[in-house]
């Protein structure tokens, strides 16, 4: 479970949630969340299941490997973006990737 805490924190921040908010989703106190993120304690399965029900990639938290995205989970707008993206040159695809990364890093995140 090496780096589990860091990946858990990464998932929390990607959702823009505080430790207290994230802990509440998992049914634990904020201090337990802090211990999970610091690696002092390992989370229980019911906590991880609750996070998974809210969209956290639990496979990633546990293993460092992202859960493959199913095309059935995409809505029409997301599918259309992917179709257009695939028609772009590699240079343009890279530019879109950099833009998406920059925009996601600008989102406010609280600890």
Secondary structure as a PSIPRED ss2 file (coil, helix, strand):
# PSIPRED VFORMAT (PSIPRED V4.0)

   1 X C   1.000  0.000  0.000
   2 X C   1.000  0.000  0.000
   3 X C   1.000  0.000  0.000
   4 X H   0.000  1.000  0.000
   5 X H   0.000  1.000  0.000
   6 X H   0.000  1.000  0.000
   7 X H   0.000  1.000  0.000
   8 X H   0.000  1.000  0.000
   9 X H   0.000  1.000  0.000
  10 X H   0.000  1.000  0.000
  11 X H   0.000  1.000  0.000
  12 X H   0.000  1.000  0.000
  13 X H   0.000  1.000  0.000
  14 X H   0.000  1.000  0.000
  15 X C   1.000  0.000  0.000
  16 X C   1.000  0.000  0.000
  17 X C   1.000  0.000  0.000
  18 X C   1.000  0.000  0.000
  19 X H   0.000  1.000  0.000
  20 X H   0.000  1.000  0.000
  21 X H   0.000  1.000  0.000
  22 X H   0.000  1.000  0.000
  23 X H   0.000  1.000  0.000
  24 X H   0.000  1.000  0.000
  25 X H   0.000  1.000  0.000
  26 X H   0.000  1.000  0.000
  27 X C   1.000  0.000  0.000
  28 X C   1.000  0.000  0.000
  29 X C   1.000  0.000  0.000
  30 X H   0.000  1.000  0.000
  31 X H   0.000  1.000  0.000
  32 X H   0.000  1.000  0.000
  33 X H   0.000  1.000  0.000
  34 X H   0.000  1.000  0.000
  35 X H   0.000  1.000  0.000
  36 X H   0.000  1.000  0.000
  37 X H   0.000  1.000  0.000
  38 X H   0.000  1.000  0.000
  39 X C   1.000  0.000  0.000
  40 X C   1.000  0.000  0.000
  41 X C   1.000  0.000  0.000
  42 X C   1.000  0.000  0.000
  43 X C   1.000  0.000  0.000
  44 X C   1.000  0.000  0.000
  45 X H   0.000  1.000  0.000
  46 X H   0.000  1.000  0.000
  47 X H   0.000  1.000  0.000
  48 X H   0.000  1.000  0.000
  49 X H   0.000  1.000  0.000
  50 X H   0.000  1.000  0.000
  51 X H   0.000  1.000  0.000
  52 X H   0.000  1.000  0.000
  53 X H   0.000  1.000  0.000
  54 X C   1.000  0.000  0.000
  55 X C   1.000  0.000  0.000
  56 X C   1.000  0.000  0.000
  57 X C   1.000  0.000  0.000
  58 X H   0.000  1.000  0.000
  59 X H   0.000  1.000  0.000
  60 X H   0.000  1.000  0.000
  61 X H   0.000  1.000  0.000
  62 X H   0.000  1.000  0.000
  63 X H   0.000  1.000  0.000
  64 X C   1.000  0.000  0.000
  65 X C   1.000  0.000  0.000
  66 X C   1.000  0.000  0.000
  67 X C   1.000  0.000  0.000
  68 X C   1.000  0.000  0.000
  69 X C   1.000  0.000  0.000
  70 X C   1.000  0.000  0.000
  71 X H   0.000  1.000  0.000
  72 X H   0.000  1.000  0.000
  73 X H   0.000  1.000  0.000
  74 X C   1.000  0.000  0.000
  75 X C   1.000  0.000  0.000
  76 X H   0.000  1.000  0.000
  77 X H   0.000  1.000  0.000
  78 X H   0.000  1.000  0.000
  79 X H   0.000  1.000  0.000
  80 X H   0.000  1.000  0.000
  81 X H   0.000  1.000  0.000
  82 X H   0.000  1.000  0.000
  83 X H   0.000  1.000  0.000
  84 X H   0.000  1.000  0.000
  85 X H   0.000  1.000  0.000
  86 X H   0.000  1.000  0.000
  87 X C   1.000  0.000  0.000
  88 X C   1.000  0.000  0.000
  89 X C   1.000  0.000  0.000
  90 X H   0.000  1.000  0.000
  91 X H   0.000  1.000  0.000
  92 X H   0.000  1.000  0.000
  93 X H   0.000  1.000  0.000
  94 X H   0.000  1.000  0.000
  95 X H   0.000  1.000  0.000
  96 X H   0.000  1.000  0.000
  97 X H   0.000  1.000  0.000
  98 X H   0.000  1.000  0.000
  99 X H   0.000  1.000  0.000
 100 X H   0.000  1.000  0.000
 101 X H   0.000  1.000  0.000
 102 X H   0.000  1.000  0.000
 103 X H   0.000  1.000  0.000
 104 X H   0.000  1.000  0.000
 105 X H   0.000  1.000  0.000
 106 X C   1.000  0.000  0.000
 107 X C   1.000  0.000  0.000
 108 X C   1.000  0.000  0.000
 109 X C   1.000  0.000  0.000
 110 X C   1.000  0.000  0.000
 111 X C   1.000  0.000  0.000
